[in-house]
Amino acid sequence: MGRQKVTVKSRRETRKESRSKGRNTGEVISMYPEDHDDNRIGMLKEKYDRSPLVPRNENQRLYLEALMNQPVTVATGEAGTGKTFLSTAHAADLLLEKEVDHIIVTRPVLTAEEDMGFLPGDIMEKFMPFFRPVYDVLKKRLGQGFLKYCLRPEIEKIEIAPFSYMRGRTFENAVVILDEAQNVTASQMKLFLTRIGEDTTVIINGDVKQCDLPKHIKSGLVDLLERIEKRNLNIPVIRFEEEDCVRSLTCSLALEIYREE
């Protein structure tokens, strides 16, 4: 019996030491085994990235400064410049620090209704493929288990809000991210901005060069930028350029290849 007690005590000490190391090296322990693909029972460890957000060029510095200090920030410009990553990672940090209660992510979906209808699942599951770029950043920043916990309907710390379901909503004490904003109309942009309640940060990202709206319909992002400039409003607008691309050398090369002369 004495030898068994020693063995049990040794195992307990090993588990304690392992858990302690997990907390100190950037690992989060999930208590929700259903959030993982395997069926193992118990607490599963997963890594997350909580490294400080460091700008890699001047426009990223201006963007991060605006995100930290302004209630509304607008960013437009080339692909791969960090618009979605920085805004989503910043929102995740605010949620973790309990400075906001919710993260709401929305974007227009330019697809025929029958295409959405053929996708499996409910409306949120249908919208998920369009949410993927933001989801990947949140998963990296929060960890998959905690992210899935936050997405649960009864928790709703993070909400995917299809743009067509905006009417009648009010968002309070939240970070609201509108991605691919070049594909909303002027009336939709007005609808979106009038949904914003107290203690809410609004981040609008898009690329006016990649508008998918019909030619005769003016982009709501273009319209918003014109109104901000015309009225000299105190809303920071960050205009990312081709040289601000940080995604990869291949992405930079692609922008160079397809640059308009």
URHUNOR-V69298 format. One record per residue. RES is the residue in one small letter. SS is DSSP state (2 for helix, 1 for strand, 0 for the rest). PHI is phi in radians with two decimals (none if undefined). D_FIRST is the distance of its C-alpha to the first C-alpha in Angstrom with 2 decimals. Layout:
res | ss | phi | d_first
RES | SS | PHI | D_FIRST
RES | SS | PHI | D_FIRST
This chain:
res | ss | phi | d_first
m | 0 | none | 0.00
g | 2 | -1.06 | 3.79
r | 2 | -1.14 | 5.42
q | 2 | -1.12 | 5.06
k | 2 | -1.10 | 6.27
v | 2 | -1.08 | 8.72
t | 2 | -1.13 | 9.88
v | 2 | -1.08 | 10.56
k | 2 | -1.09 | 12.29
s | 2 | -1.11 | 14.21
r | 2 | -1.12 | 15.43
r | 2 | -1.08 | 16.61
e | 2 | -1.11 | 18.46
t | 2 | -1.13 | 20.03
r | 2 | -1.11 | 21.29
k | 2 | -1.06 | 22.72
e | 2 | -1.10 | 24.45
s | 2 | -1.11 | 25.85
r | 2 | -1.12 | 27.25
s | 2 | -1.07 | 28.76
k | 2 | -1.11 | 30.46
g | 2 | -1.07 | 31.78
r | 2 | -1.22 | 33.45
n | 2 | -1.52 | 35.03
t | 0 | -1.98 | 36.43
g | 0 | 1.38 | 38.36
e | 1 | -2.05 | 35.95
v | 1 | -1.89 | 35.81
i | 1 | -1.76 | 32.91
s | 1 | -1.63 | 34.26
m | 0 | -1.74 | 32.69
y | 0 | -2.13 | 35.10
p | 2 | -1.06 | 33.99
e | 2 | -1.24 | 37.25
d | 2 | -1.42 | 39.11
h | 0 | -2.08 | 38.01
d | 0 | -1.24 | 39.19
d | 0 | -1.50 | 35.83
n | 0 | -1.90 | 33.68
r | 0 | -1.14 | 30.31
i | 0 | -1.70 | 28.45
g | 0 | 2.15 | 27.39
m | 0 | -1.63 | 29.03
l | 1 | -1.93 | 31.25
k | 1 | -1.63 | 32.74
e | 1 | -2.58 | 36.41
k | 1 | -1.58 | 38.77
y | 0 | -2.45 | 41.88
d | 0 | -1.98 | 44.81
r | 0 | -2.02 | 45.52
s | 0 | -1.14 | 47.70
p | 0 | -1.04 | 50.85
l | 0 | -1.40 | 53.96
v | 0 | -2.01 | 56.31
p | 0 | -1.16 | 59.89
r | 0 | -1.87 | 61.13
n | 0 | -2.82 | 64.82
e | 2 | -1.14 | 67.21
n | 2 | -1.16 | 67.40
q | 2 | -1.14 | 63.62
r | 2 | -1.09 | 63.70
l | 2 | -1.11 | 66.37
y | 2 | -1.13 | 64.45
l | 2 | -1.09 | 61.19
e | 2 | -1.08 | 63.21
a | 2 | -1.16 | 64.90
l | 2 | -1.03 | 61.66
m | 2 | -1.42 | 60.24
n | 2 | -2.20 | 63.38
q | 0 | -2.04 | 65.52
p | 0 | -1.28 | 65.17
v | 1 | -2.32 | 66.88
t | 1 | -2.31 | 66.75
v | 1 | -2.08 | 68.60
a | 1 | -2.27 | 67.92
t | 1 | -2.43 | 69.93
g | 1 | 2.53 | 70.28
e | 0 | -1.11 | 69.18
a | 0 | -1.16 | 66.09
g | 0 | 1.38 | 63.12
t | 0 | -1.63 | 63.92
g | 0 | 1.72 | 60.73
k | 2 | -1.05 | 62.16
t | 2 | -1.22 | 59.50
f | 2 | -1.07 | 56.57
l | 2 | -1.14 | 57.39
s | 2 | -1.16 | 58.27
t | 2 | -1.24 | 55.15
a | 2 | -1.11 | 52.79
h | 2 | -1.10 | 54.50
a | 2 | -1.09 | 54.10
a | 2 | -1.07 | 50.37
d | 2 | -1.12 | 50.00
l | 2 | -1.11 | 51.89
l | 2 | -1.16 | 49.66
l | 2 | -1.12 | 46.47
e | 0 | -1.46 | 48.02
k | 0 | 1.08 | 48.96
e | 0 | -1.46 | 52.61
v | 0 | -2.37 | 53.50
d | 0 | -1.62 | 52.06
h | 1 | -2.51 | 53.08
i | 1 | -2.09 | 54.21
i | 1 | -2.03 | 56.95
v | 1 | -2.07 | 58.09
t | 1 | -2.44 | 61.26
r | 1 | -2.85 | 63.70
p | 0 | -1.26 | 66.67
v | 0 | -2.06 | 66.23
l | 0 | -1.61 | 69.43
t | 0 | -2.66 | 69.02
a | 0 | -1.12 | 70.78
e | 2 | -1.02 | 69.29
e | 2 | -1.18 | 69.02
d | 2 | -1.15 | 66.85
m | 2 | -1.11 | 64.40
g | 2 | -1.12 | 64.60
f | 2 | -1.33 | 63.51
l | 0 | -1.21 | 60.32
p | 0 | -1.29 | 57.33
g | 0 | 1.62 | 55.63
d | 0 | -1.39 | 56.75
i | 2 | -1.10 | 58.89
m | 2 | -1.20 | 56.00
e | 2 | -1.19 | 54.74
k | 2 | -1.17 | 58.35
f | 2 | -1.40 | 58.68
m | 2 | -0.96 | 55.45
p | 2 | -1.01 | 57.06
f | 2 | -1.35 | 59.57
f | 2 | -1.53 | 56.82
r | 2 | -0.97 | 54.92
p | 2 | -1.01 | 56.17
v | 2 | -1.28 | 54.97
y | 2 | -1.00 | 51.73
d | 2 | -1.10 | 50.82
v | 2 | -1.20 | 51.33
l | 2 | -1.10 | 49.34
k | 2 | -1.11 | 46.44
k | 2 | -1.17 | 46.51
r | 2 | -1.48 | 46.73
l | 2 | -1.81 | 44.34
g | 0 | 1.64 | 41.94
q | 2 | -1.11 | 42.26
g | 2 | -1.11 | 39.68
f | 2 | -1.18 | 41.21
l | 2 | -1.07 | 44.69
k | 2 | -1.12 | 44.08
y | 2 | -1.07 | 42.66
c | 2 | -1.15 | 45.87
l | 2 | -1.47 | 48.02
r | 0 | -1.06 | 46.70
p | 0 | -0.98 | 49.62
e | 0 | -1.38 | 47.85
i | 0 | -1.77 | 47.00
e | 0 | 0.91 | 50.09
k | 0 | -1.28 | 49.49
i | 1 | -2.18 | 51.17
e | 1 | -2.16 | 54.02
i | 1 | -1.64 | 56.05
a | 0 | -2.08 | 59.51
p | 0 | -0.93 | 62.09
f | 2 | -1.05 | 65.41
s | 2 | -1.21 | 67.20
y | 2 | -1.85 | 64.98
m | 0 | -1.31 | 65.95
r | 0 | -1.03 | 68.72
g | 0 | 1.55 | 67.89
r | 0 | -1.48 | 64.72
t | 0 | -2.39 | 64.12
f | 1 | -1.85 | 61.46
e | 0 | -2.27 | 60.24
n | 0 | 0.84 | 57.75
a | 1 | -2.58 | 57.10
v | 1 | -1.87 | 57.79
v | 1 | -2.00 | 60.10
i | 1 | -1.94 | 60.66
l | 1 | -1.83 | 63.64
d | 1 | -1.76 | 63.35
e | 0 | 0.96 | 66.19
a | 2 | -1.17 | 68.59
q | 2 | -1.14 | 71.62
n | 2 | -1.75 | 71.36
v | 0 | -1.76 | 71.92
t | 1 | -1.46 | 75.45
a | 2 | -1.08 | 77.03
s | 2 | -1.20 | 76.68
q | 2 | -1.19 | 73.00
m | 2 | -1.11 | 72.40
k | 2 | -1.09 | 74.09
l | 2 | -1.02 | 71.96
f | 2 | -1.07 | 68.79
l | 2 | -1.17 | 69.75
t | 0 | -1.46 | 70.76
r | 0 | -1.52 | 67.27
i | 1 | -1.44 | 65.87
g | 0 | -1.79 | 64.93
e | 0 | -1.27 | 63.78
d | 0 | 0.93 | 61.32
t | 0 | -2.20 | 61.31
t | 1 | -1.75 | 61.61
v | 1 | -1.97 | 63.63
i | 1 | -2.18 | 63.41
i | 1 | -2.04 | 66.01
n | 1 | -2.09 | 65.72
g | 1 | -3.10 | 68.06
d | 0 | -2.40 | 70.45
v | 2 | -1.11 | 74.05
k | 2 | -1.41 | 74.80
q | 2 | -2.05 | 72.48
c | 0 | -1.28 | 73.87
d | 0 | -1.85 | 73.68
l | 0 | -1.23 | 75.92
p | 0 | -0.98 | 79.28
k | 0 | -0.97 | 81.97
h | 0 | -1.49 | 83.88
i | 0 | -1.88 | 80.92
k | 0 | -1.35 | 80.25
s | 1 | -1.15 | 76.70
g | 2 | -1.15 | 75.26
l | 2 | -1.23 | 73.73
v | 2 | -1.05 | 77.17
d | 2 | -1.07 | 78.71
l | 2 | -1.12 | 76.12
l | 2 | -1.05 | 76.64
e | 2 | -1.12 | 80.40
r | 2 | -1.19 | 80.12
i | 2 | -1.09 | 77.89
e | 2 | -1.21 | 80.38
k | 2 | -1.12 | 83.46
r | 0 | -1.62 | 82.30
n | 0 | 0.90 | 80.72
l | 0 | -1.34 | 77.53
n | 0 | -1.48 | 74.71
i | 0 | -2.15 | 72.27
p | 1 | -1.17 | 70.86
v | 1 | -2.11 | 71.62
i | 1 | -1.77 | 69.88
r | 1 | -1.91 | 71.77
f | 1 | -1.34 | 69.67
e | 0 | -1.92 | 71.69
e | 2 | -1.01 | 71.18
e | 2 | -1.26 | 70.18
d | 2 | -1.50 | 67.32
c | 0 | -1.10 | 65.42
v | 0 | -2.14 | 61.91
r | 0 | -1.12 | 60.30
s | 0 | -3.01 | 61.12
l | 2 | -1.15 | 63.98
t | 2 | -1.13 | 64.63
c | 2 | -1.10 | 65.02
s | 2 | -1.08 | 67.42
l | 2 | -1.12 | 69.34
a | 2 | -1.07 | 69.60
l | 2 | -1.09 | 71.05
e | 2 | -1.16 | 73.54
i | 2 | -1.09 | 74.54
y | 0 | -1.76 | 75.21
r | 0 | -1.12 | 76.68
e | 0 | -1.31 | 79.91
e | 0 | -1.37 | 82.93
